[in-house]
Amino acid sequence: MIHDDITDFAGALPAAGAIAGLDLGTKTIGVAVSDGLRQVASPISVIRRKKFTLDAQELLTIAAERGLVGLILGLPRNMDGSEGPRAQSTRAFARNLSKLTDLPIGFWDERLSTVAAERALLEADTSRKRRAEVIDQVAAGYILQGALDRLRYLARPA
């Protein structure tokens, strides 16, 4: 099931269990996963995009192997908050993926996540070649960490 609102997504999740964050690009998909208590996002891999069925199968294999309970997709909004072609492509990916899995799927505004990932890698003095290899999974980590922080805030008693 697809949840546009993070509050609805939170309500669809079990009390514990890891979730994945995805940074969907045209050539790659960055993947990050959380720990079971949903405190920390860890970048794990980059999937080289081929075609939807193969990409989805690889994602669902990761989900099964790690016992994931939900998926967060970075939604690339424009700086003014509107949605362009890339956001529509992400929504289409989510619709197609939801036909293949019962995992709840949510969106997280990914504006500037790649910029933040690039800055962190530069500060770590990562070589240009290595940055190119890991930028998408680090961006997925930023996307997922933002969602985890929000989910933790929503779970606090009033």
OpenMM code with the backbone's topology and positions (N, CA, C; nanometers):
from openmm import Vec3, app, unit

residues = "MET ILE HIS ASP ASP ILE THR ASP PHE ALA GLY ALA LEU PRO ALA ALA GLY ALA ILE ALA GLY LEU ASP LEU GLY THR LYS THR ILE GLY VAL ALA VAL SER ASP GLY LEU ARG GLN VAL ALA SER PRO ILE SER VAL ILE ARG ARG LYS LYS PHE THR LEU ASP ALA GLN GLU LEU LEU THR ILE ALA ALA GLU ARG GLY LEU VAL GLY LEU ILE LEU GLY LEU PRO ARG ASN MET ASP GLY SER GLU GLY PRO ARG ALA GLN SER THR ARG ALA PHE ALA ARG ASN LEU SER LYS LEU THR ASP LEU PRO ILE GLY PHE TRP ASP GLU ARG LEU SER THR VAL ALA ALA GLU ARG ALA LEU LEU GLU ALA ASP THR SER ARG LYS ARG ARG ALA GLU VAL ILE ASP GLN VAL ALA ALA GLY TYR ILE LEU GLN GLY ALA LEU ASP ARG LEU ARG TYR LEU ALA ARG PRO ALA".split()
positions = [
    Vec3(0.0839, -0.1184, 0.0000),
    Vec3(0.0000, 0.0000, 0.0000),
    Vec3(0.0883, 0.1246, 0.0000),
    Vec3(0.0516, 0.2228, -0.0773),
    Vec3(0.1276, 0.3463, -0.0887),
    Vec3(0.0672, 0.4526, 0.0033),
    Vec3(0.1549, 0.5194, 0.0789),
    Vec3(0.1113, 0.6234, 0.1721),
    Vec3(0.1808, 0.7535, 0.1354),
    Vec3(0.1039, 0.8531, 0.0965),
    Vec3(0.1594, 0.9835, 0.0614),
    Vec3(0.2059, 1.0593, 0.1845),
    Vec3(0.1376, 1.0379, 0.2948),
    Vec3(0.1671, 1.1101, 0.4181),
    Vec3(0.2487, 1.0212, 0.5122),
    Vec3(0.3552, 1.0756, 0.5710),
    Vec3(0.4420, 0.9972, 0.6586),
    Vec3(0.3669, 0.9478, 0.7826),
    Vec3(0.2654, 1.0223, 0.8265),
    Vec3(0.1855, 0.9791, 0.9413),
    Vec3(0.1071, 0.8522, 0.9065),
    Vec3(0.0490, 0.8479, 0.7870),
    Vec3(-0.0218, 0.7277, 0.7429),
    Vec3(0.0746, 0.6101, 0.7283),
    Vec3(0.1938, 0.6385, 0.6738),
    Vec3(0.2959, 0.5346, 0.6591),
    Vec3(0.3327, 0.4781, 0.7963),
    Vec3(0.3519, 0.5662, 0.8941),
    Vec3(0.3864, 0.5230, 1.0299),
    Vec3(0.2781, 0.4304, 1.0860),
    Vec3(0.1518, 0.4643, 1.0599),
    Vec3(0.0413, 0.3827, 1.1090),
    Vec3(0.0342, 0.2449, 1.0446),
    Vec3(0.0936, 0.2299, 0.9265),
    Vec3(0.0910, 0.1012, 0.8567),
    Vec3(0.2065, 0.0100, 0.8974),
    Vec3(0.3012, 0.0639, 0.9741),
    Vec3(0.4183, -0.0143, 1.0135),
    Vec3(0.3951, -0.0883, 1.1444),
    Vec3(0.4560, -0.2066, 1.1593),
    Vec3(0.4535, -0.2722, 1.2898),
    Vec3(0.5382, -0.1906, 1.3892),
    Vec3(0.5321, -0.2234, 1.5169),
    Vec3(0.6023, -0.1464, 1.6192),
    Vec3(0.7540, -0.1458, 1.5992),
    Vec3(0.8087, -0.2532, 1.5469),
    Vec3(0.9534, -0.2610, 1.5246),
    Vec3(0.9789, -0.3294, 1.3907),
    Vec3(1.1006, -0.3177, 1.3464),
    Vec3(1.1397, -0.3798, 1.2196),
    Vec3(1.2073, -0.2784, 1.1297),
    Vec3(1.3040, -0.3247, 1.0552),
    Vec3(1.3837, -0.2389, 0.9681),
    Vec3(1.3045, -0.1930, 0.8460),
    Vec3(1.3376, -0.0736, 0.7990),
    Vec3(1.2815, -0.0236, 0.6735),
    Vec3(1.3964, 0.0179, 0.5820),
    Vec3(1.3666, 0.0281, 0.4539),
    Vec3(1.4674, 0.0688, 0.3561),
    Vec3(1.4344, 0.2056, 0.3015),
    Vec3(1.5382, 0.2784, 0.2673),
    Vec3(1.5248, 0.4056, 0.1982),
    Vec3(1.5835, 0.3917, 0.0600),
    Vec3(1.5151, 0.4435, -0.0403),
    Vec3(1.5594, 0.4300, -0.1791),
    Vec3(1.5757, 0.5665, -0.2440),
    Vec3(1.6883, 0.5847, -0.3107),
    Vec3(1.7129, 0.7041, -0.3907),
    Vec3(1.7060, 0.6597, -0.5365),
    Vec3(1.5924, 0.6852, -0.6007),
    Vec3(1.5723, 0.6398, -0.7382),
    Vec3(1.6329, 0.7382, -0.8369),
    Vec3(1.7311, 0.6908, -0.9114),
    Vec3(1.7888, 0.7710, -1.0180),
    Vec3(1.7539, 0.7080, -1.1513),
    Vec3(1.7940, 0.7715, -1.2579),
    Vec3(1.7646, 0.7147, -1.3899),
    Vec3(1.8546, 0.5956, -1.4217),
    Vec3(1.9748, 0.5929, -1.3637),
    Vec3(2.0694, 0.4844, -1.3919),
    Vec3(2.0909, 0.3910, -1.2742),
    Vec3(2.0658, 0.4397, -1.1534),
    Vec3(2.0902, 0.3597, -1.0335),
    Vec3(1.9808, 0.3804, -0.9303),
    Vec3(1.9768, 0.2881, -0.8339),
    Vec3(1.8906, 0.3017, -0.7171),
    Vec3(1.9819, 0.2863, -0.5955),
    Vec3(1.9940, 0.3936, -0.5171),
    Vec3(2.0692, 0.3849, -0.3926),
    Vec3(1.9811, 0.3219, -0.2867),
    Vec3(2.0396, 0.2317, -0.2075),
    Vec3(1.9630, 0.1600, -0.1057),
    Vec3(2.0297, 0.1776, 0.0307),
    Vec3(1.9494, 0.2126, 0.1294),
    Vec3(1.9937, 0.2196, 0.2683),
    Vec3(1.8903, 0.1460, 0.3521),
    Vec3(1.9331, 0.0888, 0.4631),
    Vec3(1.8397, 0.0209, 0.5534),
    Vec3(1.8608, 0.0706, 0.6958),
    Vec3(1.7559, 0.0581, 0.7749),
    Vec3(1.7638, 0.0969, 0.9156),
    Vec3(1.7888, -0.0271, 1.0004),
    Vec3(1.8213, -0.0026, 1.1255),
    Vec3(1.8237, -0.1108, 1.2230),
    Vec3(1.6786, -0.1425, 1.2598),
    Vec3(1.6573, -0.2498, 1.3336),
    Vec3(1.5224, -0.2925, 1.3690),
    Vec3(1.4456, -0.1948, 1.4553),
    Vec3(1.5182, -0.1115, 1.5319),
    Vec3(1.4521, -0.0125, 1.6167),
    Vec3(1.4316, 0.1202, 1.5451),
    Vec3(1.4755, 0.1266, 1.4209),
    Vec3(1.4587, 0.2446, 1.3345),
    Vec3(1.5253, 0.3705, 1.3917),
    Vec3(1.6491, 0.3523, 1.4364),
    Vec3(1.7247, 0.4655, 1.4892),
    Vec3(1.8240, 0.5204, 1.3875),
    Vec3(1.8918, 0.4289, 1.3157),
    Vec3(2.0038, 0.4682, 1.2303),
    Vec3(1.9881, 0.4107, 1.0895),
    Vec3(2.0120, 0.4952, 0.9904),
    Vec3(2.0111, 0.4524, 0.8498),
    Vec3(2.1542, 0.4191, 0.8080),
    Vec3(2.1701, 0.3058, 0.7399),
    Vec3(2.3015, 0.2654, 0.6898),
    Vec3(2.2939, 0.2403, 0.5404),
    Vec3(2.3738, 0.3137, 0.4622),
    Vec3(2.3783, 0.2872, 0.3179),
    Vec3(2.4335, 0.1462, 0.2944),
    Vec3(2.3699, 0.0690, 0.2054),
    Vec3(2.4199, -0.0683, 0.1843),
    Vec3(2.4603, -0.0994, 0.0412),
    Vec3(2.3913, -0.0434, -0.0580),
    Vec3(2.4272, -0.0822, -0.1948),
    Vec3(2.3685, 0.0127, -0.2979),
    Vec3(2.4136, -0.0088, -0.4207),
    Vec3(2.3598, 0.0619, -0.5361),
    Vec3(2.3176, -0.0436, -0.6368),
    Vec3(2.1951, -0.0317, -0.6837),
    Vec3(2.1441, -0.1223, -0.7868),
    Vec3(2.1565, -0.0513, -0.9210),
    Vec3(2.2241, -0.1125, -1.0142),
    Vec3(2.2326, -0.0575, -1.1504),
    Vec3(2.1008, -0.0883, -1.2188),
    Vec3(2.0310, 0.0147, -1.2632),
    Vec3(1.8988, -0.0053, -1.3228),
    Vec3(1.9097, -0.0723, -1.4590),
    Vec3(1.8219, -0.1697, -1.4776),
    Vec3(1.8128, -0.2398, -1.6057),
    Vec3(1.6730, -0.2182, -1.6614),
    Vec3(1.5768, -0.2916, -1.6060),
    Vec3(1.4363, -0.2670, -1.6369),
    Vec3(1.3575, -0.2917, -1.5089),
    Vec3(1.2353, -0.2401, -1.5042),
    Vec3(1.1610, -0.2399, -1.3787),
    Vec3(1.1543, -0.3771, -1.3133),
    Vec3(1.1198, -0.4811, -1.3883),
    Vec3(1.1007, -0.6132, -1.3259),
    Vec3(1.2286, -0.6623, -1.2587),
    Vec3(1.3433, -0.6408, -1.3220),
    Vec3(1.4704, -0.6833, -1.2631),
    Vec3(1.5066, -0.5970, -1.1424),
    Vec3(1.4846, -0.4676, -1.1543),
    Vec3(1.5129, -0.3764, -1.0430),
    Vec3(1.4248, -0.4114, -0.9224),
    Vec3(1.2971, -0.4333, -0.9468),
    Vec3(1.2029, -0.4654, -0.8395),
    Vec3(1.2402, -0.5974, -0.7735),
    Vec3(1.2788, -0.6951, -0.8541),
    Vec3(1.3169, -0.8253, -0.7981),
    Vec3(1.4371, -0.8122, -0.7058),
    Vec3(1.5348, -0.7315, -0.7468),
    Vec3(1.6528, -0.7110, -0.6633),
    Vec3(1.6147, -0.6416, -0.5315),
    Vec3(1.5267, -0.5417, -0.5399),
    Vec3(1.4803, -0.4726, -0.4185),
    Vec3(1.4033, -0.5672, -0.3262),
    Vec3(1.3163, -0.6477, -0.3845),
    Vec3(1.2360, -0.7396, -0.3028),
    Vec3(1.3216, -0.8505, -0.2422),
    Vec3(1.4294, -0.8879, -0.3093),
    Vec3(1.5232, -0.9856, -0.2536),
    Vec3(1.5918, -0.9258, -0.1304),
    Vec3(1.6361, -0.8013, -0.1423),
    Vec3(1.6968, -0.7325, -0.0275),
    Vec3(1.5959, -0.7247, 0.0872),
    Vec3(1.4717, -0.6890, 0.0551),
    Vec3(1.3668, -0.6781, 0.1574),
    Vec3(1.3452, -0.8111, 0.2286),
    Vec3(1.3408, -0.9193, 0.1535),
    Vec3(1.3184, -1.0514, 0.2125),
    Vec3(1.4377, -1.0948, 0.2972),
    Vec3(1.5577, -1.0767, 0.2438),
    Vec3(1.6786, -1.1182, 0.3163),
    Vec3(1.6948, -1.0437, 0.4474),
    Vec3(1.6563, -0.9182, 0.4498),
    Vec3(1.6752, -0.8357, 0.5693),
    Vec3(1.5495, -0.8247, 0.6551),
    Vec3(1.4417, -0.8890, 0.6138),
    Vec3(1.3180, -0.8860, 0.6910),
    Vec3(1.2602, -0.7455, 0.7042),
    Vec3(1.2659, -0.6690, 0.5968),
    Vec3(1.2176, -0.5311, 0.6011),
    Vec3(1.0657, -0.5261, 0.6177),
    Vec3(1.0191, -0.4197, 0.6845),
    Vec3(0.8753, -0.4044, 0.7087),
    Vec3(0.8158, -0.2840, 0.6362),
    Vec3(0.8987, -0.2096, 0.5613),
    Vec3(0.8487, -0.0943, 0.4869),
    Vec3(0.9562, -0.0358, 0.3980),
    Vec3(0.9123, 0.0458, 0.3022),
    Vec3(1.0027, 0.1098, 0.2070),
    Vec3(0.9723, 0.2589, 0.1995),
    Vec3(1.0776, 0.3396, 0.2032),
    Vec3(1.0650, 0.4853, 0.1857),
    Vec3(1.1338, 0.5213, 0.0549),
    Vec3(1.0615, 0.5878, -0.0325),
    Vec3(1.1201, 0.6332, -0.1592),
    Vec3(1.1414, 0.7835, -0.1519),
    Vec3(1.2604, 0.8264, -0.1896),
    Vec3(1.2864, 0.9692, -0.1970),
    Vec3(1.2034, 1.0298, -0.3087),
    Vec3(1.1263, 1.1331, -0.2765),
    Vec3(1.0422, 1.1988, -0.3764),
    Vec3(1.1096, 1.3295, -0.4182),
    Vec3(1.1584, 1.3341, -0.5440),
    Vec3(1.2340, 1.4517, -0.5889),
    Vec3(1.1438, 1.5691, -0.6271),
    Vec3(1.1119, 1.6495, -0.5286),
    Vec3(1.0318, 1.7694, -0.5539),
    Vec3(1.1213, 1.8810, -0.6061),
    Vec3(1.0602, 1.9737, -0.6765),
    Vec3(1.1315, 2.0947, -0.7177),
    Vec3(1.1523, 2.1820, -0.5948),
    Vec3(1.2419, 2.2782, -0.6036),
    Vec3(1.2714, 2.3629, -0.4881),
    Vec3(1.1488, 2.4410, -0.4408),
    Vec3(1.0514, 2.4671, -0.5297),
    Vec3(0.9294, 2.5375, -0.4880),
    Vec3(0.8235, 2.4418, -0.4323),
    Vec3(0.8583, 2.3130, -0.4200),
    Vec3(0.7669, 2.2143, -0.3631),
    Vec3(0.6798, 2.1438, -0.4654),
    Vec3(0.6808, 2.1917, -0.5896),
    Vec3(0.5993, 2.1270, -0.6932),
    Vec3(0.6661, 1.9958, -0.7372),
    Vec3(0.5906, 1.9169, -0.8107),
    Vec3(0.6417, 1.7887, -0.8597),
    Vec3(0.6578, 1.7928, -1.0103),
    Vec3(0.7744, 1.7545, -1.0552),
    Vec3(0.8031, 1.7505, -1.1977),
    Vec3(0.8049, 1.6075, -1.2494),
    Vec3(0.8644, 1.5865, -1.3658),
    Vec3(0.8684, 1.4540, -1.4285),
    Vec3(0.9377, 1.3470, -1.3436),
    Vec3(1.0437, 1.3846, -1.2717),
    Vec3(1.1138, 1.2845, -1.1896),
    Vec3(1.0256, 1.2375, -1.0739),
    Vec3(0.9486, 1.3280, -1.0156),
    Vec3(0.8582, 1.2892, -0.9072),
    Vec3(0.7492, 1.1970, -0.9605),
    Vec3(0.6982, 1.2283, -1.0791),
    Vec3(0.5951, 1.1424, -1.1393),
    Vec3(0.6516, 1.0038, -1.1698),
    Vec3(0.7768, 0.9985, -1.2132),
    Vec3(0.8434, 0.8713, -1.2398),
    Vec3(0.8578, 0.7904, -1.1103),
    Vec3(0.8902, 0.8578, -1.0008),
    Vec3(0.9024, 0.7908, -0.8708),
    Vec3(0.7676, 0.7371, -0.8265),
    Vec3(0.6617, 0.8154, -0.8446),
    Vec3(0.5276, 0.7689, -0.8077),
    Vec3(0.4859, 0.6477, -0.8927),
    Vec3(0.5219, 0.6496, -1.0210),
    Vec3(0.4902, 0.5354, -1.1084),
    Vec3(0.5661, 0.4109, -1.0620),
    Vec3(0.6920, 0.4280, -1.0239),
    Vec3(0.7722, 0.3162, -0.9730),
    Vec3(0.7044, 0.2585, -0.8487),
    Vec3(0.6601, 0.3460, -0.7579),
    Vec3(0.5931, 0.3014, -0.6354),
    Vec3(0.4640, 0.2257, -0.6676),
    Vec3(0.3855, 0.2764, -0.7616),
    Vec3(0.2609, 0.2076, -0.8004),
    Vec3(0.2906, 0.0681, -0.8537),
    Vec3(0.3901, 0.0580, -0.9404),
    Vec3(0.4250, -0.0727, -0.9972),
    Vec3(0.4807, -0.1664, -0.8903),
    Vec3(0.5625, -0.1125, -0.8002),
    Vec3(0.6205, -0.1945, -0.6941),
    Vec3(0.5130, -0.2433, -0.5972),
    Vec3(0.4138, -0.1585, -0.5702),
    Vec3(0.3081, -0.1968, -0.4760),
    Vec3(0.2255, -0.3150, -0.5268),
    Vec3(0.2282, -0.3391, -0.6573),
    Vec3(0.1580, -0.4550, -0.7137),
    Vec3(0.2330, -0.5842, -0.6861),
    Vec3(0.3615, -0.5725, -0.6476),
    Vec3(0.4454, -0.6904, -0.6268),
    Vec3(0.4720, -0.7215, -0.4801),
    Vec3(0.4338, -0.6312, -0.3899),
    Vec3(0.4627, -0.6513, -0.2481),
    Vec3(0.3522, -0.5923, -0.1620),
    Vec3(0.3374, -0.6483, -0.0428),
    Vec3(0.2428, -0.5950, 0.0541),
    Vec3(0.3086, -0.4961, 0.1505),
    Vec3(0.4390, -0.4754, 0.1360),
    Vec3(0.5083, -0.3817, 0.2243),
    Vec3(0.4523, -0.2409, 0.2064),
    Vec3(0.4342, -0.1691, 0.3170),
    Vec3(0.3922, -0.0298, 0.3045),
    Vec3(0.5023, 0.0510, 0.2349),
    Vec3(0.4617, 0.1406, 0.1475),
    Vec3(0.5548, 0.2259, 0.0740),
    Vec3(0.5193, 0.3705, 0.1057),
    Vec3(0.6202, 0.4457, 0.1457),
    Vec3(0.6002, 0.5868, 0.1768),
    Vec3(0.6965, 0.6729, 0.0974),
    Vec3(0.6745, 0.8035, 0.1015),
    Vec3(0.7609, 0.8977, 0.0314),
    Vec3(0.8240, 0.9933, 0.1314),
    Vec3(0.9439, 1.0384, 0.0990),
    Vec3(1.0109, 1.1399, 0.1793),
    Vec3(1.0712, 1.2418, 0.0842),
    Vec3(1.0486, 1.3684, 0.1127),
    Vec3(1.1007, 1.4764, 0.0307),
    Vec3(1.2535, 1.4676, 0.0279),
    Vec3(1.3093, 1.4470, -0.0897),
    Vec3(1.4533, 1.4264, -0.0986),
    Vec3(1.5302, 1.5498, -0.1443),
    Vec3(1.4654, 1.6646, -0.1439),
    Vec3(1.5364, 1.7861, -0.1866),
    Vec3(1.6678, 1.8001, -0.1115),
    Vec3(1.7730, 1.8209, -0.1875),
    Vec3(1.9078, 1.8457, -0.1365),
    Vec3(1.9742, 1.7253, -0.0695),
    Vec3(1.9151, 1.6067, -0.0752),
    Vec3(1.9799, 1.4901, -0.0140),
    Vec3(2.1104, 1.4562, -0.0850),
    Vec3(2.1131, 1.4662, -0.2168),
    Vec3(2.2358, 1.4364, -0.2898),
    Vec3(2.3421, 1.5423, -0.2602),
    Vec3(2.2998, 1.6669, -0.2449),
    Vec3(2.3938, 1.7743, -0.2095),
    Vec3(2.4545, 1.7456, -0.0722),
    Vec3(2.3725, 1.7067, 0.0239),
    Vec3(2.4218, 1.6757, 0.1581),
    Vec3(2.5161, 1.5555, 0.1544),
    Vec3(2.4804, 1.4534, 0.0760),
    Vec3(2.5652, 1.3346, 0.0639),
    Vec3(2.6999, 1.3711, 0.0024),
    Vec3(2.6973, 1.4522, -0.1020),
    Vec3(2.8205, 1.4950, -0.1683),
    Vec3(2.9083, 1.5729, -0.0703),
    Vec3(2.8482, 1.6622, 0.0057),
    Vec3(2.9231, 1.7416, 0.1032),
    Vec3(2.9879, 1.6511, 0.2081),
    Vec3(2.9127, 1.5535, 0.2580),
    Vec3(2.9668, 1.4621, 0.3594),
    Vec3(3.0842, 1.3816, 0.3029),
    Vec3(3.0707, 1.3360, 0.1792),
    Vec3(3.1787, 1.2588, 0.1176),
    Vec3(3.3019, 1.3464, 0.0929),
    Vec3(3.2806, 1.4716, 0.0552),
    Vec3(3.3929, 1.5643, 0.0370),
    Vec3(3.4634, 1.5905, 0.1703),
    Vec3(3.3854, 1.6088, 0.2758),
    Vec3(3.4432, 1.6332, 0.4078),
    Vec3(3.5222, 1.5130, 0.4567),
    Vec3(3.4820, 1.3933, 0.4129),
    Vec3(3.5531, 1.2706, 0.4496),
    Vec3(3.6725, 1.2468, 0.3574),
    Vec3(3.6983, 1.3430, 0.2672),
    Vec3(3.8115, 1.3358, 0.1743),
    Vec3(3.8040, 1.2109, 0.0857),
    Vec3(3.6836, 1.1789, 0.0415),
    Vec3(3.6610, 1.0642, -0.0455),
    Vec3(3.7024, 1.1002, -0.1878),
    Vec3(3.7704, 1.0082, -0.2541),
    Vec3(3.8164, 1.0353, -0.3912),
    Vec3(3.6976, 1.0525, -0.4848),
    Vec3(3.7203, 1.1224, -0.5949),
    Vec3(3.6139, 1.1456, -0.6929),
    Vec3(3.5561, 1.0132, -0.7432),
    Vec3(3.6420, 0.9167, -0.7707),
    Vec3(3.5969, 0.7862, -0.8205),
    Vec3(3.5087, 0.7169, -0.7163),
    Vec3(3.5525, 0.7164, -0.5913),
    Vec3(3.4753, 0.6510, -0.4850),
    Vec3(3.3436, 0.7246, -0.4604),
    Vec3(3.3457, 0.8598, -0.4667),
    Vec3(3.2212, 0.9358, -0.4501),
    Vec3(3.1192, 0.8944, -0.5542),
    Vec3(3.1632, 0.8806, -0.6772),
    Vec3(3.0719, 0.8416, -0.7860),
    Vec3(3.0124, 0.7037, -0.7598),
    Vec3(3.0895, 0.6149, -0.6970),
    Vec3(3.0423, 0.4785, -0.6694),
    Vec3(2.9386, 0.4739, -0.5577),
    Vec3(2.9517, 0.5624, -0.4588),
    Vec3(2.8679, 0.5499, -0.3389),
    Vec3(2.7664, 0.6620, -0.3187),
    Vec3(2.7687, 0.7656, -0.4021),
    Vec3(2.6835, 0.8827, -0.3786),
    Vec3(2.5351, 0.8465, -0.3664),
    Vec3(2.4871, 0.7547, -0.4496),
    Vec3(2.3439, 0.7217, -0.4466),
    Vec3(2.3039, 0.6497, -0.3186),
    Vec3(2.3892, 0.5591, -0.2704),
    Vec3(2.3531, 0.4904, -0.1464),
    Vec3(2.3673, 0.5831, -0.0259),
    Vec3(2.4613, 0.6761, -0.0297),
    Vec3(2.4724, 0.7739, 0.0791),
    Vec3(2.3510, 0.8675, 0.0772),
    Vec3(2.3078, 0.9088, -0.0419),
    Vec3(2.1869, 0.9909, -0.0529),
    Vec3(2.0655, 0.9143, 0.0001),
    Vec3(2.0580, 0.7842, -0.0288),
    Vec3(1.9487, 0.7016, 0.0243),
    Vec3(1.9533, 0.7010, 0.1770),
    Vec3(2.0743, 0.6995, 0.2326),
    Vec3(2.0892, 0.7055, 0.3779),
    Vec3(2.0353, 0.8358, 0.4347),
    Vec3(2.0620, 0.9474, 0.3669),
    Vec3(2.0091, 1.0769, 0.4113),
    Vec3(1.8565, 1.0785, 0.4037),
    Vec3(1.8023, 1.0249, 0.2964),
    Vec3(1.6568, 1.0185, 0.2807),
    Vec3(1.5959, 0.9370, 0.3948),
    Vec3(1.6526, 0.8173, 0.4159),
    Vec3(1.5985, 0.7287, 0.5189),
    Vec3(1.6146, 0.7889, 0.6582),
    Vec3(1.7294, 0.8501, 0.6865),
    Vec3(1.7503, 0.9072, 0.8201),
    Vec3(1.6495, 1.0182, 0.8481),
    Vec3(1.6201, 1.1000, 0.7479),
    Vec3(1.5185, 1.2038, 0.7655),
    Vec3(1.3834, 1.1445, 0.7997),
    Vec3(1.3471, 1.0373, 0.7289),
    Vec3(1.2188, 0.9711, 0.7558),
    Vec3(1.2195, 0.9052, 0.8938),
    Vec3(1.3309, 0.8424, 0.9317),
    Vec3(1.3404, 0.7783, 1.0634),
    Vec3(1.3245, 0.8808, 1.1753),
    Vec3(1.3899, 0.9962, 1.1588),
    Vec3(1.3794, 1.1012, 1.2598),
    Vec3(1.2346, 1.1475, 1.2746),
    Vec3(1.1655, 1.1610, 1.1629),
    Vec3(1.0244, 1.2023, 1.1665),
    Vec3(0.9378, 1.0931, 1.2302),
    Vec3(0.9620, 0.9686, 1.1949),
    Vec3(0.8850, 0.8574, 1.2515),
    Vec3(0.9051, 0.8509, 1.4042),
    Vec3(1.0272, 0.8745, 1.4486),
    Vec3(1.0558, 0.8726, 1.5917),
    Vec3(0.9802, 0.9866, 1.6622),
    Vec3(0.9767, 1.1032, 1.5975),
    Vec3(0.9028, 1.2164, 1.6531),
    Vec3(0.7540, 1.1844, 1.6627),
    Vec3(0.6996, 1.1212, 1.5587),
    Vec3(0.5565, 1.0879, 1.5579),
    Vec3(0.5228, 0.9834, 1.6646),
    Vec3(0.6189, 0.8989, 1.6992),
    Vec3(0.5938, 0.7908, 1.7946),
    Vec3(0.5993, 0.8386, 1.9400),
    Vec3(0.6509, 0.9605, 1.9628),
    Vec3(0.6601, 1.0099, 2.0999),
    Vec3(0.5217, 1.0344, 2.1572),
    Vec3(0.5048, 0.9983, 2.2851),
    Vec3(0.3738, 1.0264, 2.3462),
    Vec3(0.3518, 1.1762, 2.3580),
    Vec3(0.2273, 1.2147, 2.3451),
    Vec3(0.1924, 1.3580, 2.3484),
    Vec3(0.2022, 1.4165, 2.4857),
] * unit.nanometer
topology = app.Topology()
chain = topology.addChain("A")
for resn in residues:
    res = topology.addResidue(resn, chain)
    for name in ("N", "CA", "C"):
        topology.addAtom(name, app.Element.getBySymbol(name[0]), res)
